[in-house]
Amino acid sequence: MAVASHPLDSFFAPASIAIIGASRDTQKIPGLLLAFLRKNAFPGAIYPVNPNYPDIDGLACYPTVTAIGQPIDLAIVIIPAPAVLGALKECAAVGVKNAIVISSGFAEEGGNSTAMQDAIAALAKSTGMRISGPNAEGYFNELKRVAATFSPTVDVKPEQPRLLATTRRIGIVAQSGGIGFAIYNRARALGIALSTVISTGNESDLGAGELLDYLVQDLATNVILLFIEGIRDTDKFLAAARRAAESGKPVIVTKVGRSGAGERGAASHTASMAGWTAAYDAVFAKYGFVVSNDLDEAVTIAAVLTTTPLPKGNRIAVVTVSGGAGIWAADALSAQGLSVPELSEGVQSTIRGLIPSYGSPRNPVDITAQAVHSGGLQKTIELLDRSDEVDAILVVISLSSETRMPFKMPELKPVIDAQRKPIVFWSYTLPSNFARTGLAQSGVVVLSGLAHVAVALRQLTQYAKFNLPAATKLVATTLTDLSAYLEPATLSERDSKSLLRAAGVSLPDETLVTDKAGLDGAIDASVFPLVMKIQSRDIPHKSEVGGVRVNIATKDQAAAAYDALLASARTHRPDAVIQGVLVGPMAKRGVEIIVGTLQDATFGPMVMVGLGGITTELFKDVIYRPAPVSAEEAAMMLGELKAAPLLNGFRGAAPADGPALAALIAQVSQLAAQFTKEIAEIELNPVLVHPAGEGVTIVDALVVRKGS
Amino acid sequence: MAVASHPLDSFFAPASIAIIGASRDTQKIPGLLLAFLRKNAFPGAIYPVNPNYPDIDGLACYPTVTAIGQPIDLAIVIIPAPAVLGALKECAAVGVKNAIVISSGFAEEGGNSTAMQDAIAALAKSTGMRISGPNAEGYFNELKRVAATFSPTVDVKPEQPRLLATTRRIGIVAQSGGIGFAIYNRARALGIALSTVISTGNESDLGAGELLDYLVQDLATNVILLFIEGIRDTDKFLAAARRAAESGKPVIVTKVGRSGAGERGAASHTASMAGWTAAYDAVFAKYGFVVSNDLDEAVTIAAVLTTTPLPKGNRIAVVTVSGGAGIWAADALSAQGLSVPELSEGVQSTIRGLIPSYGSPRNPVDITAQAVHSGGLQKTIELLDRSDEVDAILVVISLSSETRMPFKMPELKPVIDAQRKPIVFWSYTLPSNFARTGLAQSGVVVLSGLAHVAVALRQLTQYAKFNLPAATKLVATTLTDLSAYLEPATLSERDSKSLLRAAGVSLPDETLVTDKAGLDGAIDASVFPLVMKIQSRDIPHKSEVGGVRVNIATKDQAAAAYDALLASARTHRPDAVIQGVLVGPMAKRGVEIIVGTLQDATFGPMVMVGLGGITTELFKDVIYRPAPVSAEEAAMMLGELKAAPLLNGFRGAAPADGPALAALIAQVSQLAAQFTKEIAEIELNPVLVHPAGEGVTIVDALVVRKGS
């Protein structure tokens, strides 16, 4: 593949760096940064800028950036906040291509400081100079030896040589410097190679989305770890996400701020079930991101991705030297929904020849400590790697020894190099440096947390199966003007259903009876048993005012229900303007589902589907996606519901009409995406899904106007 | 507290040890064991026994155990399996008090080898000499310096001094030597002190239950870690569990073998929802054990328990030097159901005086890196320790430096020593040895896994609230002979309900109509609408044969239903013997619950309650306890259901009659416990729970005979 150039190449691999505010004091940030840059052997030119020094550590020091008189790819700015804008203007004036503002004291402090940051953003826009930060911790491009950061994790300690077990490299984008470099710190300890780690700071110009995009196209980055507090450059982020999915580059994402204060105050029913990070998770799901909410877990997933091929299925062989540890591993894998199948008699018989009589060839394959020394371990791994009975191999072993290695390394390396499926190593004792270093030479990362290993194998099994749905085009409906339907400030069920019908959504025939004389006609237009519901724009929750009557079997019952509905409404809501009583047939039985849309502040219109009834809230079984979705993508959403078995014919029931439900979800999502300015929310609750071929029935519906 | 003596004192703290099969070869198990025993400075007498050596490593070596001629508290046997029984007999003959058989080749190999193990068990029983193993890895009593094991984890490495952060000690009982010593290995790396770790081997005599009991009464053990594959000495285990709960000594338990082949083949409906480890989890729940299924998580919980007091509530303060890491920590805690409350203005105002302006005093309390050096970190911790607004403090910090400590140790130690609530330290970078060692001097264990820390705090919050329910006495019912009800091989609903009524369980009045002439009388004895159900011992699943008719509103409908039920049964099951048609009133609405009992192979009768209907299986919302339970304990079970909100008045519904349901669970559990020889299973499904004060209705019931 030809290496295309990218506008940010000069940012991430600069030929020259100016440090504005450089210092001789290596106890402080400016001095530390320069020291790290030099200790990591940056191959380009370094220009310290500080009027107080003629030189620093043998480098000529310049009074201003202008005084350098040479082309500068990257300026790192570490001076008091009030001086930053002036320095950046000077940089732009002399043609500096990129800048990182390490200095703090901007939007994170509010008030006037925010205005200073806005001015920085405006400068970037007007000059084309790209600016990262302010309040950033910088970046470390380990491959190109650019330590443009003061993070102590990039310090070079000759007594601690870099452990390198992988040739594939991770890249890290983090909206927290502490966490970004902590991910690097932990990955490095495992021997995972790095391309670049960058902390995004306040993102006045360069945002997490654009930086993600850089790593997505960067050929030196094979796996991306992303730490998000909140995306600011949404469109760039979504474009990068799509590009990652299309190019098959895995993104492991952590989104924080899932709890507490960030939750929407006045959330609607649908939104409140989401929690405000549901939209993020929906976007991650859409693009096949691997979500992880623990540091070691995320790094474990990265370790597997950088050392092994993707699993082709979910069948795992556990090869163990300890019976108890092997059972534990099998449990942990099974708890993640992975399969630990008993091996065929043929494979078992071959393994029996490699292990002592008191071992077990079944799976877990207990080769016993004895078979480690006899070479049975490596031969078993080789055998299982060639077998089509399993899709991955988890080797369970004790690697705490500082002196003895359980593998003959010259024999292991070819096995690992040729692996056809993931061969993953978990040590139940703490792995020693000796073992880590030895196995790294064969390209093995030794993993230490069993639950994390099991999660990683499950996540990668799912990732391997992921297919990006084709981008959904908005299908223009014949309905281009909803204004007639959106006149009232709030819409009743009747109003909502009228709008939906006009938009082409199929709904049961119902009649609004506005005075009792019309009741007989409405009954004749329907079939018993009937349902009758009070209609008023002032009564959003009909059942709370006794406003719904079901199973009405005769005309007399209907007449009585009519009177009772009006009386009950008058009693509970004397001021409500009553539209009438909606009369229609009782719906056939079906699986109770809720379908809806809402608008997310970051990602715009979202569509949701969930198991209906009381269980929706109790078990939070709801799936979201950015709207619009195709019917194909809607079907994927249905597959993710915990209640999916209910739709697929649970306990002998007929399978439900999933295609009809998926079509409805797609249709509603299109409507929400087309009319984002007019429609805030749609809620169809319940939708009854009938047996295959018999469609769905929307029992109740509510459309909420934007701004209402 | 006076230290009571215990029969196993001489096993765990022997004054003298004979090693039968001792060797000079320290590459092999017998030689390794002797070397570890001596390197750990065992203070008592050591007698190697091996006819091939006059001495080993300066110790006199004896040809036989008899030749020693001194009292021997513990013999460690490491000779080929066929010679073991003879050696043990000789030990018993000369009055050896205890033995550990390290040798393998017994029940784990099956066949004749099992018989050898049975002979060992018989010898223990007949002589009173206590025997651990065979196939054991031995034990390590670190406090008393008894390394009676060949596990390399007990090796003494002068270049790696023992890190000790805790004065409270853990004890470990493991049914896997590999895992038992791996727990020790990981706990040791964190600086957690140990009393004793023991691997139980094949448990010919000394079982995991009895060994657990020893650690429960051992004053040197403050926290117990238990690794179980399957309990053999059930009664001793249960007694030890009760003793641990009564004495408030925490037990952290891992049970493996939760997946796969162990599952019951021909499980009943109720049992199949359990999975076969449900009984273990029920016992753990009953005695307040802390269940953990991950090594590092279990060790993290132990670390918190050995260093801090128990939390008095679930409100956690997060004190962080990194904004991103603090948000992540708050998320992780919230995900565990813990609260991270915003602090009061008063507390915030005090904290503001301790931190820079760009920090945040809200919670997470972001003190910023600046406040570490100014002492604000320690002062904030002190302040929050004294505050009654939080119940625990999580300190989030980077401790990767090998040279700089973020605390002034002489100032930190008094804070930690005086802590009124858990003060827990999580480092988002990998903690350095330097930091671990430094903080250990203040009694701090540095934790590294965030999710594990959050789980630990949640588990300990729950553990602190745990109260052992009073032991449930069996209340003798008037019904002491069930034989009349258990004559048929299988019981129909009608048979089952008759049995339950006779046992005092309250059920709706129903009439069995055996010929059509009796129908009118049955109708008159009931009220419309009716339910009518076919009754046959040959038809266990009535609905599958169209055997249930509901909502019958008139005599005509009843007559038609009667005919239809019989016709449908004849069509589907022409050979079934029909008892008749059961006629009774439709039940009032209520929350649909399932109540049942079954017998577990290890723990005997169990009682279960779950959310009824389709959701029971879909969401596996089922709670078990050993039967019998009191109504109080049954109420605790209800509180553990995910569906508990449904019973407590969900979304404005009236609270359900929990007390009536708890009373029913207790009653059924009593019945199952009293008639363990007669009744295999009871299933009441559904039980409808009506609003408070209105009781419950058992709609359907099935009793399964033992042996049927």
Interface residues (C-beta under 8 A of the other chain):
Chain A: S104 G105 E108 E109 P152 T153 K157 A174 Q175 S176 G177 G178 I179 F181 A182 N185 R186 A189 F227 E229 T254 V256 G257 R258 S259 G260 A261 N293 D294 L295 D296 E297 V321 S322 G323 G324 A325 I327 W328 A330 D331 A332 L333 S334 A335 V340 E342 S357 Y358 S398 S400 S401 E402 Y428 T429 L430 S448 G449 L450 A451 E544 I614 T615 E617 L618 F619 K642 A643 P645 L646 F650 R651
Chain B: S104 G105 E108 E109 P152 T153 K157 A174 Q175 S176 G177 G178 I179 F181 A182 N185 R186 A189 F227 E229 T254 V256 G257 R258 S259 G260 A261 N293 D294 L295 D296 E297 V321 S322 G323 G324 A325 I327 W328 A330 D331 A332 L333 S334 A335 V340 E342 S357 Y358 S398 S400 S401 E402 Y428 T429 L430 S448 G449 L450 A451 I614 T615 E617 L618 F619 K642 A643 P645 L646 F650 R651 G652
